[in-house]
């Protein structure tokens, strides 16, 4: 039995053959009796399955993709296998230094593999050849795909509010590079998107994944909220390469970027 597209409220699921295990506006993740999950809702994008497929093809720790489509209401759904484990933000405080080191090494291996995967067309966009997707403070922005980084920067990334003073706009734009490699990126490497079981990780929520300039995951890593102070101090252990200059001007850009 497939659940309704909006999902059922958790307190009404007892005794049913499905249970809503995650629910936010526009996206519900429902566990079915056959140990698969349905991710459905108006914010679920069909650009995510190609990213999952690409990641799985290269042996990365991701959910197994079974089926995609639309429910009668027109909302998208993705069916995957259920991944046992706890969210990293929950278990991180109780981990030893050695266990934290292991998590960081695993993430570094994942990122190293991702950055080695060649792009077929060189476009900046989703793995299906569609739009880029950027989750900012209050909403998601989409655009593209873009033929190169210069176009991506001018038409999408450098998206400042109209009240930005011209001297600030000019100074910031002069700092932006457009010669980075374009690599396979997750786009949302937050602790709540990393599941841990028996010391091994699985990365979930690939809806913002795609082909981006090589520093994109690094910038977004610092944008995502985290209640554990030492997590972001681990960036040097997680990322194969750090981008100090890009991070510095990005912090200035998001002060004026459309939220």
N, C-alpha and C positions, 0 to 999 in steps of 0.2 A: 504494500500500500504506500503510495507516494503521499507525503504530507502536503497540505495546502501551501500555495506559494508563499504566503506570509508566515508560515510556521504556526505552531500552537504555542501558547504561553507555557513556560516551564512547569508551573504549578498544576496544569491540567493534563500533563503527559503521563502521569502514573497509570500503569496498566495498559498503555497504548503500545503500538508496535513502532513508535518513533519517539524520540526525545530531542527537544531543542537544546543543544549544548552551547550555542553562542547566538546572541541576538542583539543587533544594533539596528538603527534606522536604515532601511534599504538593503539589509543583508542578514539572512538567518542561516545558521549551519545546523542541520538536523541529522541525528544519528538514527539509522534504520536498523531493523531487526537482523539484517544480513551483514552487519558490521561495515556497511558503507555509509558515507555521509553525503547529504545533498546541501550544496551551498546555493542559495537562491535569493533573488530580490532585485529591486530596480537598479541597485548599484553594482550588481554582479556583471562583469564584462566577459565576453567570449574571447577577449585577448589573453586571458589568463591560461586557458588550456594549452595553447601552443608553447607558452613559456614553461609550463609543467612538463610537456612532452620533450622539449629541448633539454631541460635539466635532467630528466630521467635518462635520456639517450646517452648522456655523458656521465652517468653513474652518480649523480648528486642525490643527497638524501631528501627526497620530496614525496608527497603523497602520490599514489598510483592513480592515474586518470582512467575512468571507465566510460563516462558518457557525458555529453553536453547537449544543450538544446534550450527550448523555451516551454514554459508552462502555458496553459490556456489564456492566462491574463496577459501574456506577452513578456513576462519577466524571464530573464535568463536563469539557467541552472547549470551546475557542474556537479557530477557525481564522482566521488573518489573513495579510496579505501580509508577506513578509520585508523588514525595514528594514535597509539597509546603514548602517554607521556604527560609531563607537567610543563607548564609554561616556564621559560627561563627566569622571568621576573619574579616568579613565586619561589623557586628553589635556589636562586642565586645567593641570597643572604646566608643560607645554611651550608654552602659549599666550602670546602677547604681551598687553600691557595692552589694546590695541585689540581683539584677538580676544575677550578676556574681556568687554569692554564690549559687544560685539555680541551675545554669548550672553545677557547680562543684559537687553539691550534686547528681544531676541526673547521671552524669558520674560515680561517686563513686558507686551508686546503680547498674549501668550497670556492672561495673567491679567486684563488689562483687558477682553478680549473675553468671557472666562468670566463675569466679574462683571456684565456687561451683559445676559446671557441671562436672560429672565424665567422664573420658576418657574410651572408651571401650577397647582399646588395649595398652595404655600406650606409644605408639609411639610418637616421635616428628615429626610432618609433618602436611599436610593439613587435613581438615575435611573429605576429600574423601579417606584418606589413602595415598595420594601422597606426592610430594616434599614439603619441606620447601621453603619459598620464602623471600628473604631479599632485600629490596630496600636500596642501599647505595648511595654514592654521585653521581655517574654517570650512574649506571646501576642496573639491578636486578640480583641476584645470586640465583640459585636453587640447591637443593641437597636432598639426603635422599630418603625416610623417615629414621629416625634414631631410633635405639632400645632403646637408653638411652642418658642421658645428656653428659656423658663422650665421647661417640662417636660423638654426635653433636658438642661438643666443639672442639675436635681434628680434625674432618674432615670438618667442615663447619664454625663455628664461629671463631676459631683461624686461620684465613685465611690471613696470613701476606704476604706482598711483599717480594720477594726474597732477597732484599737488607737490610732487618732487621738485625741488628747486633745480633750475637748469645747471648751475655749477656742480651740484652733487651728482646729477644725472650724467654729466659729461665726465666727471672725475671717475665715477664708477665704471662707466662703459670702457674707458681707456685701459682699465685693468684686466678686462676679460680676454682670455686666450681663445683661439679657435683652431688649435692644432693638436688637440688631444686625440688619442686613439678612441675608436668607438667599440665598446665592449658589451657583452651580455651582463646586465645588471639587475639586481633584485628590486631596488628602489625603496625598500622599507625594512631595513635590517634592524628592527626593534626587538627587544627581548621578548615581547609578547607574541612575536611571530616565529619564535624558536622553541620547539618542543624537545624535552630531554627525557630519555628513558635509559636506565642502566648506563648512564654516562655518555650516551650517543645522542646526537642532535638530528632533528628533522626540521627543515625550513618550510613554513606554510605561508599562505597569503601572497601569491605571486601576481596579484592583479595590477601592480604598478611596474612589473618587470618588463624588460625589453632591451633595446640597443641604445646606449647612452654614452656620452663622453666618459672617459675612464675614471674621473674623479667624482662622478655622480653619487655612487653609493657612499663614498666618504662624506660628502656634504650632507646627505640625507641622514646618515648615522647620527650626526650631531643635532639635527633638527628634531628627531623623535624624542618625545618625553620619556624619562626614565627616573624612577624613584631611588635608584642605587647609584650613589655618587661615583663609585669606583668603576662603573661600567664604561663610561666614555673615556676614562683614563686608560682603558685597555685597547684603544684604537690602534696603537702602534703594534700590538700583538696580534690583532685581528686582520689588519689590512696589509697586503703585500707591499704596498707603496702608500706613503702619506702625501698630502697635498696642502702644505702650509699656506702658500700664497692664495690658492683657490679658496681655502676655508676662510681666510682673513677677509677677502673681498666679498665672499658669500654672506658672511655675518653682517656686513654693511648693506648688501643688497636686500636681504630679507627685512631690514628695517624699513625699506620703502616699497618692497614688492607687494603686489595685490595679495591680500591674505586668503 
